[in-house]
Amino acid sequence: MLKTLLKVVAIVSVMFIGTVAKAADPIRIPVLNWSSQIVMANVMA
């Protein structure tokens, strides 16, 4: 009984921490350089 309760508490806490840790604005990759042979993407944070 105690082991089951600990497992449930661990799963719920991991799920809660996972939802809290997300950033407000996602990473955007808007720039594509089509003028060169290699397409380069600049990551804007």
C-alpha positions as CSV (number, residue, x, y, z in Angstrom):
1,M,0.0,0.0,0.0
2,L,2.8,2.4,0.9
3,K,4.8,1.6,-2.2
4,T,1.8,2.2,-4.4
5,L,1.1,5.6,-2.7
6,L,4.8,6.6,-3.2
7,K,4.6,5.7,-6.9
8,V,1.5,7.7,-7.4
9,V,3.0,10.7,-5.6
10,A,6.2,10.4,-7.7
11,I,4.2,10.3,-11.0
12,V,2.0,13.2,-10.1
13,S,5.0,15.3,-9.0
14,V,6.9,14.6,-12.2
15,M,3.9,15.5,-14.3
16,F,3.4,18.7,-12.4
17,I,7.1,19.7,-12.7
18,G,7.0,19.0,-16.4
19,T,4.1,21.4,-17.0
20,V,5.6,24.1,-14.9
21,A,9.1,23.9,-16.6
22,K,7.8,24.9,-20.0
23,A,8.9,28.3,-21.4
24,A,6.4,31.1,-22.1
25,D,7.5,31.6,-25.7
26,P,8.8,28.8,-27.9
27,I,12.0,28.8,-29.9
28,R,11.5,30.3,-33.3
29,I,13.6,29.6,-36.4
30,P,12.3,32.3,-38.8
31,V,15.4,33.2,-40.9
32,L,16.3,31.1,-44.0
33,N,19.2,32.2,-46.2
34,W,18.3,31.1,-49.7
35,S,21.0,33.2,-51.4
36,S,23.8,30.6,-50.7
37,Q,24.0,27.0,-51.7
38,I,23.7,25.9,-48.1
39,V,20.4,26.9,-46.4
40,M,21.3,28.4,-43.1
41,A,18.8,28.8,-40.2
42,N,19.5,31.2,-37.4
43,V,18.0,30.2,-34.1
44,M,16.5,33.2,-32.3
45,A,16.1,32.8,-28.6
